[in-house]
Amino acid sequence: MPAAEFLLIDVSNSFTKIAFSSRSRLGRTSRLPTPSLSTRCLREALDGRDFRHVIAASVVPEKNAVLEKTLPPGICWVGPDVTLGVGIDYPQPRSIGADRLANAAAAVALHGA
């Protein structure tokens, strides 16, 4: 199986979603219960697949260490410090959830601003 360009991970309160993608195509999404997310669980879900880049959005900071232990270095964490093509005019940008920032960036990319 050829390497995917991206491994996409969304760590939310109930489920962690993972998908492999290229720039033009999104693969099937798998869901793992976030409360039981572990390095073993994540390795099993990745099933030995190869990928070049990891992009992660997390609203559960205590699970970020699982990703950092399991995945290669260089994870791109979605947050207010990443150029997303969306301006953030908010008094405390760090308080905006990574999932909301990713949604805003996708909306602009797909539909313009």
N, C-alpha and C positions, 0 to 999 in steps of 0.2 A: 504494500500500500504506500503510495507516495506521501511525502511529508506535507502536512497542511502548512499554509503560511502563518495562520494565527490559531492560537488556543484562546478562546474567549471565556471568561469566568465571571459570573455575577453571584456574589455571596449576599443573600438577603436573609432576613430573620428566619423564615421557614424553610426555604430550599436554596441550595447552591445549584446554579445552572451552568453547564459547560457545553461548549460547541466548538467545532473546528470550522475554519472558514478560509476562503481566499478573499481577495479584495472585491470580488464580484458575486460570490456565492456563499451562503451560510448553510452549514451542514445540520444534521439532526441535533436537537438539544436533549441532553440528559439531565435529570434532576436527582440530586442527592439531599437528604435531610440535613440542613445546616447544623442542628444540635449534635448530630453524630458524625460530622465531618472530621476525618482523621487522615494522616498521611497514607495509611493502608487503603482506606476507602477511596481516596483520590487516585492513588496509583492503579487500583483495580478499574476505576471508571475510565482512566486514560488508556487502559488496555495496550500499553506499549506503543501507542501512536507517536509519531514524530511530528514536530512542529517547529517553526522558526522563531516565533514571537509569542509572548503571553501578554494579554491585556486583561486586567482584572478590575472590577468595581466591587467594593465591599462596604456594607453598612454594619458589619459585625467585626469590629477590629480585633477581637480576641481570636478570630479564626484566621487572620492574615498570616500568622506564624506557620500554620499548616501548609499554606500555599508556598511560603518562602522556603520551608524545609523540603518540600516535595518537588518543586519545580526548579529549573535552572535559574541562575541569577539574571537580572535584567527585566523583571516584571514591570510593565507599564501600569502603574496604579492610577485609575481615573480619579481625578480630583481637581481642585481649583488651580493648581500649579501646572496642569497639563494644557497645552494649546488644543482646544476642542472646536474652534471656529464659532464659539458662542461667547459673547461678552457676559460678564457677571457683574451686575450692578446691584450689589447686596451688601449690607453693612458688615456681615461676618461670613465671607465666602466659605470658610472651612466648615460651617455648620450645615451646608447644603449636602444632602446625600449624594454619593457617587452615582447611584442609580438615576437620580433626577438629572444630574449633569450629562450622563450618557444618553438619556432620553432626549434632552434638549439638543445635543449635538447630532443625534440621528435625525430628529425632526428638521433641523436646518439643512443637513446633508441631503435629505430626501425631498424636501419641499421648499427650501430656501427660507430666507428671513426678510 
